[in-house]
């Protein structure tokens, strides 16, 4: 069984995340894409975030749409700051010999820009194949200032151009995923401001948000 991991806050999970998962299955041949919502991210302070349980709930709602997608709650159960090294160790212990080869770790370009700051980064690249997904930075002229997450610790919060992969010093492959001018930050802003957003998230996530009135939905 070929396994890929996608981690993040998923605040909320949107169609860009969904396309990453689908691309990993359809184009890279992964049998399972394990989606792992973080508890406390080491690189940013969350703004306008629902509970970890609700973020996990949105991931579970989406994963119910395909047998290839798996919601993993290990970081939330573990508590504290969530480190990918600990999660990879957990996944390999959980699935054991059922995993063929090394698991893949799919990260975005903005994450790749500061990947060298990660906890036990050298061990991570020995444990997993790194796949970098392309990322579009346009927020469609929506003012997201009040909804931006603040960088934490040594992290600065992103990258400046597509050229970041030229300075990435670890072995990696580039994912030819569709680039969508979309972010969770923009979706949070749209919901709070009463703008259109329904088709920016998978339908189960849309239903979850409106049922629980997350992000100031009215």
C-alpha positions as a printed NumPy array, in Angstrom:
array([[  0.   ,   0.   ,   0.   ],
       [  1.464,   3.34 ,  -1.083],
       [  0.752,   6.064,   1.449],
       [  0.999,   9.861,   1.255],
       [  0.524,  12.365,   4.08 ],
       [ -0.898,  15.863,   3.907],
       [ -0.744,  17.823,   7.143],
       [ -2.07 ,  21.255,   8.019],
       [ -4.475,  23.24 ,  10.12 ],
       [ -7.321,  22.77 ,   7.605],
       [ -8.956,  25.953,   8.817],
       [-11.001,  25.084,   6.795],
       [-10.185,  22.293,   4.353],
       [-10.916,  23.631,   0.848],
       [-10.989,  22.492,  -2.769],
       [ -7.262,  23.124,  -3.148],
       [ -6.587,  20.538,  -0.437],
       [ -9.098,  18.227,  -2.073],
       [ -7.328,  18.523,  -5.419],
       [ -3.968,  17.732,  -3.803],
       [ -5.389,  14.535,  -2.344],
       [ -7.049,  13.574,  -5.625],
       [ -3.887,  14.289,  -7.625],
       [ -1.818,  12.09 ,  -5.315],
       [ -4.212,   9.197,  -5.939],
       [ -4.983,   9.653,  -9.639],
       [ -1.63 ,  10.843, -10.952],
       [  0.945,   9.513,  -8.494],
       [ -0.729,   6.203,  -7.718],
       [ -0.996,   6.461,  -3.938],
       [ -3.514,   4.06 ,  -2.428],
       [ -4.173,   6.125,   0.678],
       [ -3.806,   9.828,   1.349],
       [ -3.711,  10.395,   5.096],
       [ -4.885,  13.881,   6.046],
       [ -3.597,  15.024,   9.434],
       [ -5.   ,  18.156,  11.095],
       [ -2.486,  19.701,  13.455],
       [ -3.244,  20.478,  17.087],
       [ -0.848,  23.385,  17.669],
       [  1.22 ,  24.24 ,  14.572],
       [  4.843,  25.127,  15.363],
       [  5.06 ,  27.752,  12.603],
       [  2.029,  29.984,  13.136],
       [ -0.551,  31.222,  15.608],
       [ -4.064,  30.467,  14.427],
       [ -6.534,  33.303,  13.851],
       [-10.317,  32.856,  13.918],
       [ -9.957,  29.089,  14.297],
       [-12.661,  26.735,  15.543],
       [-11.742,  23.951,  17.955],
       [ -9.328,  21.227,  16.926],
       [-12.267,  18.836,  17.092],
       [-14.175,  20.906,  14.517],
       [-11.172,  21.093,  12.213],
       [-10.888,  17.322,  12.522],
       [-14.623,  17.047,  11.904],
       [-14.283,  18.909,   8.597],
       [-11.431,  16.608,   7.552],
       [-13.47 ,  13.538,   8.457],
       [-16.444,  14.87 ,   6.511],
       [-14.283,  15.273,   3.416],
       [-12.546,  11.914,   3.793],
       [-15.937,  10.232,   3.729],
       [-16.127,  11.08 ,   0.024],
       [-13.482,   8.532,  -1.034],
       [-12.073,   5.222,   0.111],
       [ -8.623,   6.592,  -0.699],
       [ -8.746,   9.38 ,   1.893],
       [ -8.101,   8.801,   5.598],
       [ -8.541,  11.3  ,   8.452],
       [ -5.869,  10.855,  11.115],
       [ -6.343,  12.352,  14.578],
       [ -2.963,  11.439,  16.093],
       [ -1.722,  15.038,  16.422],
       [ -4.899,  16.166,  18.151],
       [ -4.838,  13.173,  20.489],
       [ -1.155,  13.748,  21.199],
       [ -1.756,  17.385,  22.125],
       [  0.915,  20.04 ,  22.453],
       [  2.896,  21.339,  19.493],
       [  2.473,  19.065,  16.474],
       [  5.678,  17.875,  14.828],
       [  5.73 ,  15.99 ,  11.537],
       [  8.622,  13.822,  12.711],
       [  6.436,  12.437,  15.524],
       [  3.533,  11.914,  13.127],
       [  5.624,  10.023,  10.566],
       [  6.938,   7.792,  13.354],
       [  3.373,   7.159,  14.51 ],
       [  2.123,   6.381,  10.987],
       [  4.913,   3.892,  10.303],
       [  4.229,   2.15 ,  13.606],
       [  0.479,   2.128,  12.993],
       [  0.544,   0.733,   9.462],
       [  3.805,  -1.187,   9.697],
       [  4.498,  -3.649,   6.897],
       [  1.258,  -2.676,   5.137],
       [  3.108,   0.375,   3.795],
       [  5.166,  -0.354,   0.692],
       [  8.286,   1.768,   0.369],
       [  8.552,   5.124,   2.092],
       [  5.499,   7.282,   2.738],
       [  5.283,  10.555,   0.831],
       [  5.007,  13.909,   2.579],
       [  3.2  ,  16.497,   0.472],
       [  3.996,  20.111,   1.363],
       [  3.185,  23.433,  -0.292],
       [  5.699,  25.884,  -1.721],
       [  5.187,  28.256,   1.187],
       [  6.072,  25.411,   3.56 ],
       [  9.071,  24.369,   1.478],
       [ 10.47 ,  27.894,   1.901],
       [ 11.05 ,  27.238,   5.609],
       [ 11.314,  23.467,   5.627],
       [ 14.893,  23.59 ,   6.906],
       [ 13.554,  24.983,  10.213],
       [ 11.422,  21.914,  10.918],
       [ 11.962,  19.739,  13.977],
       [ 14.254,  16.798,  13.067],
       [ 14.17 ,  17.789,   9.397],
       [ 17.123,  15.572,   8.453],
       [ 15.379,  12.56 ,   9.943],
       [ 12.15 ,  13.459,   8.115],
       [ 13.832,  13.371,   4.707],
       [ 15.252,   9.955,   5.564],
       [ 11.802,   8.68 ,   6.519],
       [  9.667,  10.109,   3.697],
       [  9.713,  11.15 ,   0.059],
       [  9.142,  14.907,  -0.147],
       [  6.651,  16.161,  -2.724],
       [  6.218,  19.916,  -3.204],
       [  2.828,  21.148,  -4.414],
       [  2.566,  24.369,  -6.393],
       [  0.819,  27.213,  -4.609],
       [ -0.913,  30.359,  -5.893],
       [ -0.811,  33.407,  -3.605],
       [ -3.594,  35.627,  -4.986],
       [ -6.495,  36.275,  -2.598],
       [ -8.854,  37.501,  -5.324],
       [ -8.914,  41.11 ,  -4.1  ],
       [-10.453,  40.091,  -0.771],
       [ -9.13 ,  41.935,   2.29 ],
       [ -7.881,  39.118,   4.519],
       [ -5.895,  41.272,   6.961],
       [ -8.059,  40.462,   9.982],
       [ -7.977,  36.751,   9.23 ],
       [ -4.263,  36.18 ,   8.609],
       [ -2.374,  33.739,  10.841],
       [  0.709,  35.212,  12.507],
       [  4.101,  33.497,  12.143],
       [  5.456,  31.876,  15.293],
       [  8.976,  31.367,  16.604],
       [ 11.69 ,  31.428,  13.928],
       [  9.197,  31.253,  11.076],
       [  8.564,  34.28 ,   8.874],
       [  5.398,  33.131,   7.145],
       [  6.043,  32.228,   3.561],
       [  7.85 ,  32.629,   0.31 ],
       [  8.219,  35.266,  -2.375],
       [  8.141,  33.386,  -5.678],
       [  8.063,  30.039,  -7.451],
       [ 11.866,  30.07 ,  -7.474],
       [ 11.895,  28.794,  -3.88 ],
       [ 12.273,  25.234,  -5.182],
       [ 15.63 ,  26.214,  -6.682],
       [ 17.037,  26.706,  -3.18 ],
       [ 15.383,  23.663,  -1.584],
       [ 18.341,  21.587,  -0.419],
       [ 16.619,  18.235,   0.066],
       [ 15.622,  15.593,  -2.493],
       [ 12.087,  16.26 ,  -3.719],
       [  9.68 ,  15.891,  -6.611],
       [  7.329,  18.589,  -7.876],
       [  3.606,  17.887,  -8.019],
       [  1.857,  19.102, -11.169],
       [ -1.28 ,  20.034,  -9.282],
       [ -3.803,  22.613, -10.552],
       [ -2.926,  26.02 ,  -9.069],
       [ -5.949,  27.652,  -7.481],
       [ -5.918,  31.3  ,  -6.321],
       [ -7.429,  30.284,  -3.005],
       [ -6.531,  30.081,   0.677],
       [ -8.231,  29.131,   3.921],
       [ -7.636,  32.719,   5.041],
       [ -9.719,  34.056,   2.166],
       [-12.51 ,  31.576,   2.862],
       [-12.655,  32.607,   6.516],
       [-12.888,  36.242,   5.438],
       [-15.619,  35.496,   2.902],
       [-17.727,  33.586,   5.43 ],
       [-17.412,  36.281,   8.099],
       [-18.226,  39.051,   5.615],
       [-21.205,  37.28 ,   4.072],
       [-19.606,  36.877,   0.64 ],
       [-19.97 ,  33.864,  -1.643],
       [-17.882,  30.85 ,  -0.63 ],
       [-20.007,  27.707,  -1.017],
       [-18.096,  26.207,  -3.94 ],
       [-14.663,  26.92 ,  -2.473],
       [-14.939,  23.94 ,  -0.128],
       [-16.103,  20.351,  -0.691],
       [-19.833,  19.933,  -0.103],
       [-19.46 ,  17.908,   3.158],
       [-17.233,  20.663,   4.556],
       [-19.754,  23.312,   3.496],
       [-22.517,  21.449,   5.328],
       [-20.343,  21.03 ,   8.418],
       [-19.558,  24.755,   8.578],
       [-23.156,  25.921,   8.219],
       [-24.509,  23.341,  10.671],
       [-22.068,  24.489,  13.347],
       [-22.055,  28.14 ,  12.292],
       [-18.263,  28.273,  12.128],
       [-16.262,  31.368,  11.127],
       [-19.103,  33.729,  11.952],
       [-21.528,  32.125,   9.496],
       [-25.054,  33.54 ,   9.768]])
